Amino acid sequence: MENKQTAMTQLIEKILRMPESNIKGFLKIIGPVFVELEKEQIKDAYVVGILDSDIILFEEKNKIFAEQYYNETYGQN
């Protein structure tokens, strides 16, 4: 079975095969695209981080509420 390449690996290989005189022009065209992709990845990661932290905070609050409920209902032990 032949190994597949990621899009990034294919891009790097194409850049490495380009004549040096073409690389700067290529990077001027493709550079902003990668900057925008990176921006979207950072924003997505931020949102996931916020959601994860909210879940952890929610779980911690539930533990506190459960402890309070137990103490109020059954007394502290």
N, C-alpha and C positions, 0 to 999 in steps of 0.2 A: 504494500500500500504506500502510495506517495504522500509525504508530509505536505500539509497545506501551509501557506504563509499568511501571516496577518497583513492587513492593509498597510500598517506602518512598516513592516519588514519589506514589503514590495516597494513602498515609496523610497525607503532608504537605499535599496539596491538600485533603483532607477536614478536617483541623484548621484550615486557613486559612479554610475556608468556615463553620466553626462559629461560633455566637454566642459572644462573649467570655465570657459567664457560664458556658458549658458547658465551656470549655477546661480549667479547673483540675480539675474532676471527672473529665473524660476522662483527663487526664494521671495522676491518682492511680490510675486503674484500669489504664491501659496501661503506665505507667512501670515497674512491677516486671517486667512481661513483657519489656520491652526490656533491663532490667538483667540478667535471666536469660539472654537471648539473647547479650548481650555477654559475659557470663561464659563461656558455652559456646564462643564464638568465640575468646576469649583462651586457653582451655584447649586447644582444637584447634590453634591456632597454636603454642602451646608444644610440643605433641607433635610437630608437623611439624618445628619447629626442632631438637628433640632428635634426631629421626630423621635430618635432613639433616646435623647435626654429627657423628653417629655414622658416617654414610657417608663423610664427608670424612676423619674420623680413621682409619677402616678403610682407605681408599685410601692415606693417607699411611703407615700401618703396612705395607701391602703393598709400597710402594715401598722402604721400608727393608729388609724381608725379602728382596725381590728383589735388592737391592744386596748384602746379606750373602751370599745364595746364590751370586751371580755371583763375588764375591770369594773365597769358600771353594772353589768349584768350578773356577774358571778363573784365580784369582789376581788381584791388584789391578793395574789398568792406569791 
